[in-house]
Amino acid sequence: MKSQLSLEEKYDYYERSVQNPESEVSFMQDEFKRLYGRSPFSLREDFCGTGAISCKWVEQHRDCEAWGIDLDPEPIKMGKVRHLSKLNKNQQSRMHYLQENVLKSSAPKVDVACAFNFSYWIFKSRKELLKYFKAVRKSMNKQGVFFLDIFAGPESQRLVTDSKKINGLTYFWECQHFNPFTHECTFAIHFRDPKGKKHENVFTYHWRMWMMPELRDLLVEAGFSKTVVYWEGDDEDGNGNGEFTPAEDAENCDAWVSYIAALT
């Protein structure tokens, strides 16, 4: 059944379910400072969607500036309504939405770049992904960090649906297809609204699931000097606690999410 959600509901549900811009901005700024001993001020957010992270970034300091890049005009439009409009005039002047291809962006060089929510998985061949990583590397300052997220684990390749409840809203994450030969896959997001109505396939993704060693090798091949993996700790129940620390070895949980930082 086709979703009857309004655009406002569609992006509100998405952001409530899968994004935490304040936490991600803090993580990137803290890690950059730990790695280089100074604060970063410029951000390039690739596949930015509504640009929630970029808008949060420019709130942090009067010298912070951000460029949110996305080909799709719909989330950019909603980002201007949902996030840009809530910034003051000075902050708005430092927030730039670019409806462009991330491979050929007009954004200037930056301290920090990011591609979150596994968005870069849209590149399904090694050649395409290497080209993208090289484009990002060229966009970085002499001291720069490119942040990615990744999920994996045996459960991530099974045709299953996970769900969670968030203040009356139910979020569903479904693996609808996975090809073990190519790692091409289809994932979908569904919602059940607070009134109990389910909205199917509100967002769908046709990706290649990349593995950690592949990504780290490609990032170094693209010109980054090294990579750092951040592994999530466990809470008392054995679930993720939302705290990520550098690691080079860990137990292969059924499903896990990590960050990779690539340094210039």
Long-range contacts (C-beta under 8 A, 24 or more apart in sequence): 1-198, 1-199, 1-200, 2-200, 3-191, 3-199, 3-200, 3-201, 3-202, 4-197, 4-199, 5-191, 5-193, 5-199, 5-202, 7-74, 7-77, 7-78, 8-78, 8-81, 8-82, 9-193, 10-202, 11-49, 11-50, 11-75, 11-78, 11-82, 12-82, 13-169, 13-171, 13-191, 13-193, 13-202, 14-189, 14-202, 14-203, 15-50, 15-52, 15-82, 16-166, 16-167, 16-169, 17-164, 17-166, 17-169, 17-171, 17-189, 17-191, 18-117, 18-171, 18-189, 19-52, 19-53, 19-117, 21-52, 21-53, 21-55, 21-56, 22-56, 23-242, 24-53, 24-114, 24-116, 25-53, 25-56, 25-57, 25-60, 27-147, 27-244, 27-259, 28-112, 28-114, 28-145, 28-147, 29-60, 29-112, 31-145, 31-147, 31-230, 31-261, 32-111, 32-112, 32-145, 35-145, 35-228, 35-261, 35-263, 36-143, 36-145, 38-143, 40-111, 40-112, 40-145, 41-65, 41-111, 42-66, 42-108, 42-109, 42-110, 42-111, 42-112, 42-141, 43-67, 43-110, 43-111, 43-112, 43-113, 43-114, 44-69, 44-105, 44-107, 44-110, 44-112, 44-113, 44-114, 44-136, 44-139, 45-69, 45-113, 45-114, 45-116, 46-102, 46-105, 46-113, 46-114, 46-115, 46-119, 46-120, 46-136, 47-102, 47-115, 47-116, 47-117, 47-119, 47-120, 47-122, 48-75, 48-76, 48-79, 48-97, 49-75, 49-79, 49-117, 50-75, 50-76, 50-78, 50-79, 50-82, 50-83, 51-75, 51-76, 51-79, 51-83, 51-84, 51-95, 51-97, 52-79, 52-82, 52-83, 53-114, 53-116, 54-95, 55-79, 55-83, 55-84, 55-86, 55-87, 55-91, 55-95, 56-83, 58-87, 58-91, 58-94, 58-95, 59-87, 59-91, 62-90, 64-94, 65-94, 65-95, 65-96, 66-94, 66-95, 66-96, 67-96, 67-98, 67-105, 67-107, 67-108, 67-110, 68-95, 68-96, 68-97, 68-98, 69-98, 69-100, 69-102, 69-105, 69-107, 70-97, 70-98, 70-99, 70-100, 71-99, 71-100, 71-101, 72-99, 73-99, 102-132, 102-135, 102-136, 103-131, 103-132, 103-135, 104-135, 105-135, 105-139, 107-139, 108-139, 109-139, 109-140, 109-141, 109-144, 110-139, 110-140, 110-141, 110-144, 111-140, 111-141, 111-143, 111-144, 111-145, 112-144, 112-145, 112-146, 112-147, 113-139, 113-140, 113-144, 113-145, 113-146, 113-147, 114-146, 114-147, 114-148, 115-146, 115-147, 115-148, 116-147, 116-148, 116-149, 117-149, 118-149, 118-150, 118-151, 118-205, 118-207, 120-148, 121-205, 121-207, 121-208, 121-209, 121-210, 122-205, 122-206, 122-207, 123-208, 124-182, 124-184, 124-207, 124-208, 125-208, 126-214, 126-218, 129-210, 129-218, 130-218, 130-221, 130-222, 133-218, 133-219, 133-221, 133-222, 133-224, 133-262, 134-222, 134-223, 136-222, 137-222, 137-223, 137-224, 137-262, 137-264, 140-264, 141-264, 142-264, 143-264, 144-263, 144-264, 145-261, 145-262, 145-263, 145-264, 146-219, 146-224, 146-261, 146-262, 146-264, 147-259, 147-260, 147-261, 147-262, 148-215, 148-259, 148-260, 148-262, 149-257, 149-258, 149-259, 149-260, 150-210, 150-212, 150-215, 150-257, 150-258, 150-259, 150-260, 151-255, 151-256, 151-257, 151-258, 152-209, 152-211, 152-212, 152-255, 152-256, 153-252, 153-253, 153-254, 153-255, 153-256, 154-252, 154-254, 154-255, 155-254, 155-255, 156-209, 156-255, 157-185, 157-209, 162-255, 168-194, 169-193, 169-194, 176-204, 178-209, 182-208, 183-208, 183-209, 183-210, 183-211, 184-208, 184-209, 185-209, 212-258, 212-260, 215-260, 216-260, 219-260, 219-262, 223-264, 224-262, 224-263, 224-264, 225-263, 225-264, 226-262, 226-263, 227-260, 227-261, 227-262, 227-263, 228-260, 228-261, 228-263, 229-258, 229-259, 229-260, 230-258, 230-259, 230-260, 230-261, 231-256, 231-258, 232-256, 232-257, 232-258
